[in-house]
Amino acid sequence: MAIITITPAAVEPVALADFKAHLGITDDTDDTMLQSKLTAARQSVEQYLGFPLVTTVFEMVLDKFPRGPIQFPAGVLQSVASVKYLATSGVETTLTADTDYRVDTASNPGWISPVNGWPSTMDTINAVRIRYSAGYGDAASVPAIIKEAIVQVGAGFFENRESVFVGGGVTTVPMGAAWILVQHRSYGWE
């Protein structure tokens, strides 16, 4: 199985202006670098959590259909756009939602289940392709607590620009980003 990003999130969940306000920065001199730190922080948070935050379109690629339901990687499943497969004849075929399969977006993670069993596929790699959208939705839909973690991680990237810190002691902030994120973490997406 492979998960391919088709359309990445169009916006960051935290606006650059909000990040700058957190850092106490009022000028525009370092905006490009700050945006890079903010994006890296969001990517780090998504990697830690195991799912995308803002709507992202993916394609799940399988060699064949499993025996039963297909569970999507962690995160909020918004919709399934298409389920396509190579029939035993080699012809690409598209299944019909509600007629051939049902989608569960209420569960987390979401899943799809065949109505009358999955069809047989051609005996080849990547015979099944499922296009779907996942994430909380737009930036406003991302929980505030996760946005706070992004800001904290981004601030750490900004304040500590090197991989080595010399001098002074280091103390982890109680209830910092890791503590915040562990409550939302999932282990099914990469």
MDTraj code that builds the backbone (N, CA, C; nanometers):
import mdtraj as md
import numpy as np

residues = "MET ALA ILE ILE THR ILE THR PRO ALA ALA VAL GLU PRO VAL ALA LEU ALA ASP PHE LYS ALA HIS LEU GLY ILE THR ASP ASP THR ASP ASP THR MET LEU GLN SER LYS LEU THR ALA ALA ARG GLN SER VAL GLU GLN TYR LEU GLY PHE PRO LEU VAL THR THR VAL PHE GLU MET VAL LEU ASP LYS PHE PRO ARG GLY PRO ILE GLN PHE PRO ALA GLY VAL LEU GLN SER VAL ALA SER VAL LYS TYR LEU ALA THR SER GLY VAL GLU THR THR LEU THR ALA ASP THR ASP TYR ARG VAL ASP THR ALA SER ASN PRO GLY TRP ILE SER PRO VAL ASN GLY TRP PRO SER THR MET ASP THR ILE ASN ALA VAL ARG ILE ARG TYR SER ALA GLY TYR GLY ASP ALA ALA SER VAL PRO ALA ILE ILE LYS GLU ALA ILE VAL GLN VAL GLY ALA GLY PHE PHE GLU ASN ARG GLU SER VAL PHE VAL GLY GLY GLY VAL THR THR VAL PRO MET GLY ALA ALA TRP ILE LEU VAL GLN HIS ARG SER TYR GLY TRP GLU".split()
xyz = np.array([
    [0.0843, -0.1182, 0.0000],
    [0.0000, 0.0000, 0.0000],
    [0.0883, 0.1238, 0.0000],
    [0.0467, 0.2212, -0.0768],
    [0.1140, 0.3511, -0.0792],
    [0.0089, 0.4596, -0.0660],
    [0.0461, 0.5682, -0.0014],
    [-0.0393, 0.6863, 0.0084],
    [0.0341, 0.7992, -0.0626],
    [-0.0276, 0.8532, -0.1666],
    [0.0331, 0.9583, -0.2473],
    [-0.0439, 1.0877, -0.2247],
    [0.0272, 1.1952, -0.1976],
    [-0.0374, 1.3255, -0.1856],
    [-0.0638, 1.3781, -0.3259],
    [-0.1901, 1.4031, -0.3567],
    [-0.2299, 1.4545, -0.4874],
    [-0.2368, 1.6070, -0.4840],
    [-0.3069, 1.6603, -0.3857],
    [-0.3198, 1.8050, -0.3700],
    [-0.2912, 1.8401, -0.2242],
    [-0.1769, 1.9032, -0.1974],
    [-0.1470, 1.9401, -0.0585],
    [-0.2407, 2.0505, -0.0092],
    [-0.2387, 2.0716, 0.1197],
    [-0.3209, 2.1764, 0.1795],
    [-0.2901, 2.3102, 0.1139],
    [-0.3937, 2.3892, 0.0893],
    [-0.3790, 2.5177, 0.0204],
    [-0.3330, 2.6288, 0.1144],
    [-0.3545, 2.6114, 0.2440],
    [-0.3192, 2.7150, 0.3416],
    [-0.2558, 2.6505, 0.4642],
    [-0.1831, 2.7306, 0.5381],
    [-0.1296, 2.6868, 0.6668],
    [-0.2388, 2.7073, 0.7727],
    [-0.2450, 2.6212, 0.8726],
    [-0.3455, 2.6385, 0.9778],
    [-0.3206, 2.7600, 1.0662],
    [-0.1963, 2.8064, 1.0728],
    [-0.1619, 2.9252, 1.1512],
    [-0.1144, 3.0324, 1.0540],
    [-0.1735, 3.1506, 1.0613],
    [-0.1346, 3.2616, 0.9743],
    [0.0007, 3.3171, 1.0180],
    [0.0762, 3.3649, 0.9211],
    [0.2063, 3.4243, 0.9506],
    [0.1913, 3.5392, 1.0505],
    [0.0886, 3.6205, 1.0359],
    [0.0674, 3.7337, 1.1273],
    [0.0496, 3.6859, 1.2717],
    [-0.0205, 3.5745, 1.2910],
    [-0.0396, 3.5203, 1.4258],
    [0.0917, 3.4661, 1.4825],
    [0.1703, 3.4034, 1.3974],
    [0.3006, 3.3516, 1.4392],
    [0.3921, 3.4667, 1.4799],
    [0.3946, 3.5711, 1.3991],
    [0.4770, 3.6880, 1.4301],
    [0.4311, 3.7542, 1.5594],
    [0.3010, 3.7611, 1.5815],
    [0.2498, 3.8197, 1.7059],
    [0.2975, 3.7379, 1.8258],
    [0.2960, 3.6058, 1.8136],
    [0.3435, 3.5187, 1.9210],
    [0.4910, 3.5462, 1.9517],
    [0.5693, 3.5703, 1.8470],
    [0.7129, 3.5955, 1.8632],
    [0.7435, 3.7402, 1.9009],
    [0.6434, 3.8269, 1.8915],
    [0.6651, 3.9684, 1.9216],
    [0.7385, 4.0411, 1.8102],
    [0.7230, 3.9938, 1.6882],
    [0.7896, 4.0544, 1.5726],
    [0.6887, 4.1425, 1.4988],
    [0.7273, 4.2677, 1.4719],
    [0.6353, 4.3605, 1.4063],
    [0.6787, 4.4008, 1.2663],
    [0.8055, 4.3772, 1.2305],
    [0.8500, 4.4174, 1.0966],
    [0.8410, 4.2987, 1.0002],
    [0.8627, 4.3263, 0.8716],
    [0.8498, 4.2239, 0.7680],
    [0.9841, 4.1704, 0.7184],
    [1.0913, 4.2079, 0.7834],
    [1.2259, 4.1743, 0.7373],
    [1.2471, 4.0242, 0.7190],
    [1.2010, 3.9439, 0.8126],
    [1.2284, 3.7994, 0.8108],
    [1.1066, 3.7158, 0.7720],
    [1.0103, 3.7748, 0.7020],
    [0.8867, 3.7027, 0.6710],
    [0.9092, 3.5717, 0.5960],
    [0.9994, 3.5699, 0.4996],
    [1.0237, 3.4479, 0.4221],
    [1.0771, 3.3377, 0.5122],
    [1.1739, 3.3708, 0.5966],
    [1.2299, 3.2721, 0.6879],
    [1.1253, 3.2274, 0.7903],
    [1.0463, 3.3216, 0.8421],
    [0.9437, 3.2875, 0.9399],
    [0.8369, 3.1962, 0.8790],
    [0.7986, 3.2228, 0.7555],
    [0.7011, 3.1366, 0.6888],
    [0.7570, 2.9961, 0.6727],
    [0.8853, 2.9865, 0.6406],
    [0.9504, 2.8559, 0.6287],
    [0.9490, 2.7816, 0.7621],
    [0.9777, 2.8506, 0.8711],
    [0.9758, 2.7893, 1.0047],
    [0.8348, 2.7439, 1.0400],
    [0.7358, 2.8258, 1.0045],
    [0.5954, 2.7934, 1.0331],
    [0.5515, 2.6694, 0.9549],
    [0.5900, 2.6618, 0.8289],
    [0.5569, 2.5444, 0.7474],
    [0.6252, 2.4197, 0.8026],
    [0.7520, 2.4317, 0.8398],
    [0.8240, 2.3180, 0.8977],
    [0.7596, 2.2742, 1.0288],
    [0.7127, 2.3695, 1.1079],
    [0.6454, 2.3367, 1.2344],
    [0.5164, 2.2600, 1.2068],
    [0.4387, 2.3048, 1.1083],
    [0.3138, 2.2345, 1.0745],
    [0.3445, 2.0937, 1.0254],
    [0.4464, 2.0803, 0.9411],
    [0.4834, 1.9478, 0.8921],
    [0.5278, 1.8567, 1.0061],
    [0.6019, 1.9111, 1.1009],
    [0.6466, 1.8332, 1.2173],
    [0.5272, 1.7884, 1.3012],
    [0.4336, 1.8785, 1.3217],
    [0.3137, 1.8456, 1.4000],
    [0.2326, 1.7382, 1.3280],
    [0.2146, 1.7524, 1.1963],
    [0.1405, 1.6503, 1.1216],
    [0.2108, 1.5152, 1.1290],
    [0.3425, 1.5144, 1.1174],
    [0.4177, 1.3894, 1.1243],
    [0.4011, 1.3256, 1.2625],
    [0.4075, 1.4068, 1.3660],
    [0.3920, 1.3562, 1.5021],
    [0.2506, 1.3028, 1.5252],
    [0.1511, 1.3789, 1.4807],
    [0.0124, 1.3374, 1.5004],
    [-0.0241, 1.2167, 1.4146],
    [0.0315, 1.2128, 1.2959],
    [0.0006, 1.1019, 1.2062],
    [-0.1124, 1.1307, 1.1097],
    [-0.1473, 1.2573, 1.0893],
    [-0.2530, 1.2910, 0.9942],
    [-0.2442, 1.4374, 0.9518],
    [-0.3046, 1.4699, 0.8353],
    [-0.3025, 1.6075, 0.7872],
    [-0.4016, 1.6941, 0.8649],
    [-0.3708, 1.8221, 0.8747],
    [-0.4570, 1.9134, 0.9493],
    [-0.5596, 1.9831, 0.8607],
    [-0.5146, 2.0403, 0.7500],
    [-0.6027, 2.1117, 0.6571],
    [-0.6302, 2.0186, 0.5393],
    [-0.7471, 2.0323, 0.4782],
    [-0.7880, 1.9444, 0.3694],
    [-0.6748, 1.9167, 0.2713],
    [-0.6478, 1.7883, 0.2535],
    [-0.5447, 1.7398, 0.1628],
    [-0.6049, 1.6245, 0.0832],
    [-0.5742, 1.6182, -0.0461],
    [-0.6247, 1.5096, -0.1308],
    [-0.5143, 1.4059, -0.1463],
    [-0.5508, 1.2806, -0.1210],
    [-0.4569, 1.1681, -0.1286],
    [-0.5087, 1.0628, -0.2255],
    [-0.4185, 0.9737, -0.2645],
    [-0.4581, 0.8545, -0.3366],
    [-0.3940, 0.7354, -0.2677],
    [-0.4782, 0.6416, -0.2258],
    [-0.4308, 0.5163, -0.1677],
    [-0.4167, 0.4167, -0.2828],
    [-0.3017, 0.3529, -0.2909],
    [-0.2755, 0.2582, -0.3987],
    [-0.2533, 0.1199, -0.3380],
    [-0.3310, 0.0235, -0.3864],
    [-0.3229, -0.1147, -0.3383],
    [-0.3005, -0.2084, -0.4563],
    [-0.2428, -0.3230, -0.4308],
    [-0.2241, -0.4215, -0.5372],
    [-0.3536, -0.4963, -0.5688],
    [-0.4406, -0.5069, -0.4680],
    [-0.5717, -0.5713, -0.4862],
    [-0.6613, -0.5270, -0.3720],
    [-0.7886, -0.5541, -0.3832],
    [-0.8812, -0.5243, -0.2741],
    [-0.8608, -0.6263, -0.1614],
    [-0.8748, -0.5831, -0.0368],
    [-0.8672, -0.6794, 0.0741],
    [-0.9981, -0.7588, 0.0816],
    [-1.0061, -0.8469, 0.1768],
    [-1.1274, -0.9276, 0.1927],
    [-1.2462, -0.8481, 0.2467],
    [-1.2194, -0.7455, 0.3253],
    [-1.3285, -0.6711, 0.3876],
    [-1.3122, -0.5213, 0.3710],
    [-1.3535, -0.4466, 0.4727],
    [-1.3452, -0.3003, 0.4659],
    [-1.2016, -0.2506, 0.4520],
    [-1.1896, -0.1309, 0.3990],
    [-1.0596, -0.0657, 0.3859],
    [-1.0594, 0.0535, 0.4811],
    [-0.9668, 0.0510, 0.5740],
    [-0.9537, 0.1619, 0.6689],
    [-0.8516, 0.2604, 0.6143],
    [-0.8861, 0.3878, 0.6227],
    [-0.7954, 0.4921, 0.5770],
    [-0.6967, 0.5247, 0.6869],
    [-0.5831, 0.5820, 0.6492],
    [-0.4892, 0.6262, 0.7519],
    [-0.5583, 0.7245, 0.8453],
    [-0.5003, 0.7436, 0.9573],
    [-0.5598, 0.8256, 1.0621],
    [-0.5955, 0.9651, 1.0143],
    [-0.6788, 1.0297, 1.0911],
    [-0.7210, 1.1653, 1.0594],
    [-0.8659, 1.1679, 1.0180],
    [-0.9139, 1.2849, 0.9929],
    [-1.0539, 1.3037, 0.9593],
    [-1.0747, 1.2779, 0.8102],
    [-1.1444, 1.1700, 0.7780],
    [-1.1799, 1.1411, 0.6390],
    [-1.2974, 1.2300, 0.6026],
    [-1.2798, 1.3134, 0.5008],
    [-1.3872, 1.4021, 0.4576],
    [-1.4744, 1.3384, 0.3507],
    [-1.4112, 1.2765, 0.2521],
    [-1.4873, 1.2176, 0.1423],
    [-1.3985, 1.1247, 0.0608],
    [-1.4644, 1.0388, -0.0148],
    [-1.3962, 0.9525, -0.1111],
    [-1.4431, 0.9977, -0.2489],
    [-1.3498, 1.0435, -0.3306],
    [-1.3835, 1.0950, -0.4636],
    [-1.4019, 0.9827, -0.5648],
    [-1.3168, 0.8794, -0.5560],
    [-1.3285, 0.7697, -0.6524],
    [-1.2597, 0.6446, -0.6016],
    [-1.3113, 0.5310, -0.6462],
    [-1.2491, 0.4011, -0.6243],
    [-1.2366, 0.3387, -0.7627],
    [-1.1129, 0.3260, -0.8110],
    [-1.0864, 0.2712, -0.9445],
    [-0.9988, 0.1479, -0.9306],
    [-1.0181, 0.0550, -1.0233],
    [-0.9358, -0.0656, -1.0206],
    [-0.9185, -0.1191, -1.1622],
    [-0.8152, -0.1993, -1.1797],
    [-0.7949, -0.2685, -1.3064],
    [-0.8672, -0.4020, -1.2969],
    [-0.9706, -0.4183, -1.3775],
    [-1.0455, -0.5439, -1.3798],
    [-0.9549, -0.6550, -1.4323],
    [-0.9970, -0.7781, -1.4159],
    [-0.9157, -0.8913, -1.4617],
    [-0.8874, -0.8830, -1.6112],
    [-0.9727, -0.8113, -1.6849],
    [-0.9523, -0.7915, -1.8289],
    [-0.8481, -0.6845, -1.8591],
    [-0.8057, -0.6091, -1.7561],
    [-0.7098, -0.5016, -1.7756],
    [-0.7742, -0.3659, -1.7973],
    [-0.9068, -0.3604, -1.7987],
    [-0.9792, -0.2356, -1.8190],
    [-0.9954, -0.1633, -1.6849],
    [-0.9601, -0.0321, -1.6828],
    [-0.9811, 0.0451, -1.5600],
    [-1.1307, 0.0673, -1.5404],
    [-1.1776, 0.0358, -1.4219],
    [-1.3193, 0.0442, -1.3889],
    [-1.3368, 0.1297, -1.2644],
    [-1.4415, 0.2092, -1.2624],
    [-1.4712, 0.2955, -1.1478],
    [-1.5939, 0.2421, -1.0761],
    [-1.5809, 0.2218, -0.9459],
    [-1.6943, 0.1770, -0.8658],
    [-1.7847, 0.2951, -0.8324],
    [-1.9100, 0.2663, -0.8010],
    [-2.0087, 0.3690, -0.7697],
    [-2.0373, 0.3697, -0.6205],
    [-2.0257, 0.4888, -0.5604],
    [-2.0552, 0.5037, -0.4170],
    [-2.2007, 0.4658, -0.3919],
    [-2.2266, 0.4073, -0.2776],
    [-2.3582, 0.3627, -0.2309],
    [-2.4086, 0.2391, -0.3048],
    [-2.3721, 0.2217, -0.4311],
    [-2.4112, 0.1012, -0.5042],
    [-2.3082, -0.0086, -0.4828],
    [-2.1789, 0.0268, -0.4969],
    [-2.0711, -0.0722, -0.4855],
    [-1.9996, -0.0676, -0.3501],
    [-1.9978, 0.0494, -0.2871],
    [-1.9296, 0.0631, -0.1578],
    [-1.9952, 0.1741, -0.0764],
    [-1.9740, 0.1672, 0.0534],
    [-2.0235, 0.2707, 0.1445],
    [-1.9059, 0.3327, 0.2185],
    [-1.9181, 0.4617, 0.2469],
    [-1.8110, 0.5375, 0.3111],
    [-1.8533, 0.5758, 0.4526],
    [-1.7643, 0.5545, 0.5483],
    [-1.7877, 0.5965, 0.6865],
    [-1.6940, 0.7122, 0.7185],
    [-1.7485, 0.8344, 0.7183],
    [-1.6697, 0.9516, 0.7553],
    [-1.6926, 0.9902, 0.9006],
    [-1.7839, 0.9206, 0.9685],
    [-1.8113, 0.9521, 1.1089],
    [-1.7052, 0.8924, 1.2010],
    [-1.6498, 0.7786, 1.1621],
    [-1.5461, 0.7143, 1.2429],
    [-1.4125, 0.7826, 1.2183],
    [-1.3227, 0.7689, 1.3155],
    [-1.1898, 0.8236, 1.2992],
    [-1.0891, 0.7175, 1.3417],
    [-1.0155, 0.6575, 1.2492],
    [-1.0127, 0.6915, 1.1081],
    [-1.1338, 0.6365, 1.0328],
    [-1.1601, 0.6965, 0.9166],
    [-1.2725, 0.6543, 0.8339],
    [-1.2409, 0.5278, 0.7564],
    [-1.3420, 0.4725, 0.6938],
    [-1.3223, 0.3508, 0.6169],
    [-1.4303, 0.3377, 0.5104],
    [-1.4080, 0.2466, 0.4154],
    [-1.5088, 0.2134, 0.3154],
    [-1.5301, 0.0629, 0.3190],
    [-1.6523, 0.0237, 0.2864],
    [-1.6874, -0.1170, 0.2907],
    [-1.7629, -0.1533, 0.1633],
    [-1.7338, -0.2685, 0.1067],
    [-1.8060, -0.3083, -0.0144],
    [-1.9501, -0.3459, 0.0184],
    [-2.0403, -0.3194, -0.0731],
    [-2.1806, -0.3562, -0.0540],
    [-2.1962, -0.5068, -0.0709],
    [-2.1378, -0.5635, -0.1769],
    [-2.1480, -0.7073, -0.2044],
    [-2.0118, -0.7695, -0.2310],
    [-1.9116, -0.7292, -0.1567],
    [-1.7758, -0.7805, -0.1771],
    [-1.7035, -0.7000, -0.2836],
    [-1.5719, -0.6932, -0.2692],
    [-1.4910, -0.6205, -0.3676],
    [-1.4748, -0.7049, -0.4928],
    [-1.4647, -0.6424, -0.6090],
    [-1.4437, -0.7180, -0.7325],
    [-1.3015, -0.7726, -0.7415],
    [-1.2831, -0.8693, -0.8294],
    [-1.1499, -0.9231, -0.8568],
    [-1.0732, -0.8225, -0.9416],
    [-0.9425, -0.8181, -0.9187],
    [-0.8585, -0.7251, -0.9946],
    [-0.7590, -0.8018, -1.0798],
    [-0.7025, -0.7317, -1.1744],
    [-0.5936, -0.7869, -1.2545],
    [-0.4782, -0.8179, -1.1592],
    [-0.4072, -0.9234, -1.1850],
    [-0.2950, -0.9626, -1.0997],
    [-0.1718, -0.8801, -1.1369],
    [-0.1673, -0.7566, -1.0829],
    [-0.0581, -0.6654, -1.1118],
    [-0.0414, -0.5698, -0.9939],
    [0.0699, -0.5040, -0.9893],
    [0.0889, -0.4075, -0.8818],
    [0.0044, -0.2830, -0.9086],
    [-0.0350, -0.2171, -0.8003],
    [-0.1105, -0.0910, -0.8075],
    [-0.2412, -0.1039, -0.8848],
    [-0.3119, -0.2122, -0.8661],
    [-0.4362, -0.2366, -0.9398],
    [-0.5541, -0.1554, -0.8856],
    [-0.5438, -0.1065, -0.7616],
    [-0.6547, -0.0328, -0.6997],
    [-0.6066, 0.1064, -0.6622],
    [-0.6877, 0.2083, -0.6951],
    [-0.6556, 0.3475, -0.6613],
    [-0.7787, 0.4133, -0.6007],
    [-0.7628, 0.4620, -0.4774],
    [-0.8738, 0.5256, -0.4062],
    [-0.8350, 0.6705, -0.3788],
    [-0.9081, 0.7635, -0.4374],
    [-0.8824, 0.9074, -0.4210],
    [-0.9737, 0.9583, -0.3095],
    [-0.9135, 1.0282, -0.2108],
    [-0.9921, 1.0760, -0.0979],
    [-0.9353, 1.2052, -0.0410],
    [-1.0175, 1.2737, 0.0368],
    [-0.9775, 1.3967, 0.1054],
    [-0.9802, 1.3728, 0.2548],
    [-0.8793, 1.4289, 0.3239],
    [-0.8716, 1.4150, 0.4688],
    [-0.8225, 1.5455, 0.5295],
    [-0.8506, 1.5643, 0.6568],
    [-0.8103, 1.6839, 0.7290],
    [-0.9312, 1.7442, 0.7992],
    [-0.9063, 1.8394, 0.8876],
    [-1.0152, 1.9044, 0.9599],
    [-1.1015, 1.9914, 0.8693],
    [-1.0485, 2.0364, 0.7575],
    [-1.1189, 2.1283, 0.6684],
    [-1.0292, 2.2465, 0.6414],
    [-1.0828, 2.3675, 0.6554],
    [-1.0008, 2.4871, 0.6350],
    [-0.9220, 2.5190, 0.7613],
    [-0.8400, 2.6232, 0.7545],
    [-0.7547, 2.6594, 0.8679],
    [-0.8358, 2.6888, 0.9932],
    [-0.9521, 2.7503, 0.9771],
    [-1.0356, 2.7853, 1.0924],
    [-1.0880, 2.6616, 1.1654],
    [-1.0933, 2.5476, 1.0972],
    [-1.1466, 2.4251, 1.1571],
    [-1.0441, 2.3471, 1.2393],
    [-0.9175, 2.3805, 1.2262],
    [-0.8131, 2.3119, 1.3034],
    [-0.8270, 2.3549, 1.4494],
    [-0.8324, 2.2592, 1.5430],
    [-0.8487, 2.2942, 1.6845],
    [-0.7414, 2.3914, 1.7336],
    [-0.7829, 2.4865, 1.8159],
    [-0.6924, 2.5890, 1.8691],
    [-0.5741, 2.5276, 1.9431],
    [-0.5941, 2.4180, 2.0113],
    [-0.4861, 2.3557, 2.0880],
    [-0.3765, 2.3042, 1.9950],
    [-0.4136, 2.2555, 1.8764],
    [-0.3143, 2.2096, 1.7799],
    [-0.2425, 2.3290, 1.7173],
    [-0.3163, 2.4374, 1.6935],
    [-0.2517, 2.5593, 1.6429],
    [-0.1498, 2.6113, 1.7439],
    [-0.1823, 2.6027, 1.8718],
    [-0.0882, 2.6451, 1.9756],
    [0.0388, 2.5616, 1.9704],
    [0.0249, 2.4331, 1.9486],
    [0.1424, 2.3458, 1.9379],
    [0.2273, 2.3842, 1.8167],
    [0.1640, 2.4170, 1.7051],
    [0.2385, 2.4590, 1.5855],
    [0.3182, 2.5847, 1.6162],
    [0.2557, 2.6799, 1.6834],
    [0.3237, 2.8050, 1.7189],
    [0.4418, 2.7763, 1.8119],
    [0.4230, 2.6887, 1.9092],
    [0.5322, 2.6559, 2.0012],
    [0.6480, 2.5872, 1.9301],
    [0.6163, 2.4932, 1.8424],
    [0.7223, 2.4246, 1.7676],
    [0.7927, 2.5233, 1.6752],
    [0.7163, 2.6073, 1.6075],
    [0.7747, 2.7079, 1.5186],
    [0.8627, 2.8060, 1.5934],
    [0.8196, 2.8466, 1.7119],
    [0.9001, 2.9373, 1.7939],
    [1.0319, 2.8707, 1.8336],
    [1.0255, 2.7425, 1.8633],
    [1.1479, 2.6681, 1.8941],
    [1.2423, 2.6650, 1.7752],
    [1.1872, 2.6446, 1.6547],
    [1.2695, 2.6463, 1.5333],
    [1.3322, 2.7843, 1.5129],
    [1.2564, 2.8891, 1.5414],
    [1.3055, 3.0254, 1.5226],
    [1.4140, 3.0599, 1.6239],
    [1.3884, 3.0269, 1.7496],
    [1.4819, 3.0639, 1.8563],
    [1.6080, 2.9789, 1.8561],
    [1.5992, 2.8564, 1.8093],
    [1.7126, 2.7631, 1.8093],
    [1.7407, 2.7199, 1.6664],
    [1.8124, 2.7997, 1.5946],
    [1.8323, 2.7789, 1.4510],
    [1.9435, 2.6806, 1.4186],
    [2.0122, 2.6332, 1.5171],
    [2.1190, 2.5359, 1.4964],
    [2.0786, 2.4044, 1.5617],
    [2.1432, 2.2957, 1.5208],
    [2.1102, 2.1653, 1.5786],
    [2.1816, 2.1402, 1.7111],
    [2.2751, 2.2289, 1.7461],
    [2.3490, 2.2147, 1.8707],
    [2.3360, 2.3443, 1.9499],
    [2.3114, 2.3296, 2.0809],
    [2.3022, 2.4461, 2.1689],
    [2.4171, 2.4381, 2.2682],
    [2.4969, 2.5435, 2.2758],
    [2.6120, 2.5467, 2.3660],
    [2.5861, 2.6508, 2.4734],
    [2.6056, 2.6113, 2.5997],
    [2.5894, 2.7043, 2.7112],
    [2.4475, 2.7088, 2.7623],
    [2.4392, 2.7325, 2.8934],
    [2.3062, 2.7439, 2.9545],
    [2.2382, 2.6097, 2.9680],
    [2.1426, 2.6058, 3.0552],
    [2.0664, 2.4839, 3.0760],
    [1.9450, 2.4792, 2.9842],
    [1.8904, 2.3621, 2.9683],
    [1.7718, 2.3438, 2.8857],
    [1.6626, 2.2855, 2.9736],
    [1.5458, 2.3434, 2.9652],
    [1.4324, 2.2953, 3.0424],
    [1.3129, 2.2812, 2.9495],
    [1.2464, 2.1680, 2.9564],
    [1.1248, 2.1490, 2.8798],
    [1.0118, 2.2239, 2.9498],
    [0.9353, 2.2960, 2.8711],
    [0.8239, 2.3730, 2.9255],
    [0.7106, 2.2768, 2.9601],
    [0.6629, 2.2793, 3.0850],
    [0.5489, 2.1935, 3.1196],
    [0.4308, 2.2269, 3.0300],
    [0.3600, 2.1257, 2.9904],
    [0.2429, 2.1404, 2.9045],
    [0.2787, 2.2083, 2.7725],
    [0.3986, 2.1802, 2.7203],
    [0.4430, 2.2345, 2.5930],
    [0.3840, 2.1574, 2.4767],
    [0.4420, 2.1766, 2.3593],
    [0.3873, 2.1202, 2.2363],
    [0.3713, 1.9681, 2.2422],
    [0.4714, 1.8966, 2.2924],
    [0.4616, 1.7503, 2.2966],
    [0.3462, 1.7055, 2.3856],
    [0.3280, 1.7703, 2.4983],
    [0.2184, 1.7354, 2.5886],
    [0.0839, 1.7634, 2.5216],
    [0.0765, 1.8743, 2.4511],
    [-0.0471, 1.9103, 2.3810],
    [-0.0797, 1.8062, 2.2744],
    [0.0190, 1.7707, 2.1951],
    [-0.0048, 1.6852, 2.0788],
    [-0.0306, 1.5401, 2.1129],
    [0.0262, 1.4902, 2.2201],
    [0.0096, 1.3488, 2.2525],
    [-0.1388, 1.3133, 2.2720],
    [-0.2184, 1.4101, 2.3094],
    [-0.3621, 1.3867, 2.3275],
    [-0.4353, 1.3634, 2.1951],
    [-0.3765, 1.4069, 2.0838],
    [-0.4406, 1.3973, 1.9531],
    [-0.3690, 1.3005, 1.8596],
    [-0.2642, 1.2366, 1.9073],
    [-0.1765, 1.1570, 1.8225],
    [-0.2447, 1.0312, 1.7708],
    [-0.2081, 0.9936, 1.6484],
    [-0.2531, 0.8706, 1.5865],
    [-0.1306, 0.8031, 1.5270],
    [-0.1395, 0.6773, 1.4951],
    [-0.0209, 0.6065, 1.4506],
    [-0.0370, 0.5414, 1.3145],
    [-0.1278, 0.5919, 1.2302],
    [-0.1533, 0.5228, 1.1047],
    [-0.1189, 0.5954, 0.9775],
    [-0.0575, 0.7113, 0.9850],
    [-0.0315, 0.7897, 0.8627],
    [0.1129, 0.8320, 0.8577],
    [0.1722, 0.8353, 0.7384],
    [0.3093, 0.8823, 0.7227],
    [0.3171, 0.9785, 0.6087],
])
top = md.Topology()
chain = top.add_chain()
for i, resn in enumerate(residues, 1):
    res = top.add_residue(resn, chain, resSeq=i)
    for name in ("N", "CA", "C"):
        top.add_atom(name, md.element.get_by_symbol(name[0]), res)
traj = md.Trajectory(xyz[None], top)
